[in-house]
Amino acid sequence: MMNEPYKGTELAASLVAAYRETLYEVEGAQPMVLRVGERSEPLAQLMEAGGHTGAVYITACNPYSEPLGGAENGALQDGLREALAREGAVLLDGRGRHPGGGWDPEASFLVFGFQRDEAAELGRRWRQNAVLWIGPGAVPELLLLK
């Protein structure tokens, strides 16, 4: 049964389920794995230490979930990194991995300092179907953008 926040999306239920099942890995001094709907204590500590009330987990790879090659995805991800750097964003590298191995892991970023509406706008700008938004409670929320 689909949760209330996912009603009204044009995305296939199987795609939404795959996004919900994905393990959102974060690299850095304290590596962690984020899961939709599950509080992350390491992330809560990072957010508190940095004074952040919001963050977004995003990739530029495979726009609208259409598979691209490694070089194309690499160029898109580099472009996202450069755009975020121009904005002075604080970010950590990551990878989204589906536990079933249905697709290749996607290079991603955990970016601090984003509120919910800003996270959605960033995802739309980079042609993503969804992003994770994390609020002050450090519980990743799947934001469907289509």
Stockholm file with secondary structure:
# STOCKHOLM 1.0

chainA/1-146         MMNEPYKGTELAASLVAAYRETLYEVEGAQPMVLRVGERSEPLAQLMEAGGHTGAVYITACNPYSEPLGGAENGALQDGLREALAREGAVLLDGRGRHPGGGWDPEASFLVFGFQRDEAAELGRRWRQNAVLWIGPGAVPELLLLK
#=GR chainA/1-146 SS CCCGGGTTCCSCHHHHHHHHHCEEEECSSSCEEEBTTBCCHHHHHHHHHHTCSCEEEECCSSGGGCCCCHHHHHHHHHHHHHHHHHTTCEEEEEEEECTTCCSCCEEEEEEESCCHHHHHHHHHHTTCSEEEEECTTCCEEEEECC
#=GC SS_cons         CCCGGGTTCCSCHHHHHHHHHCEEEECSSSCEEEBTTBCCHHHHHHHHHHTCSCEEEECCSSGGGCCCCHHHHHHHHHHHHHHHHHTTCEEEEEEEECTTCCSCCEEEEEEESCCHHHHHHHHHHTTCSEEEEECTTCCEEEEECC
//
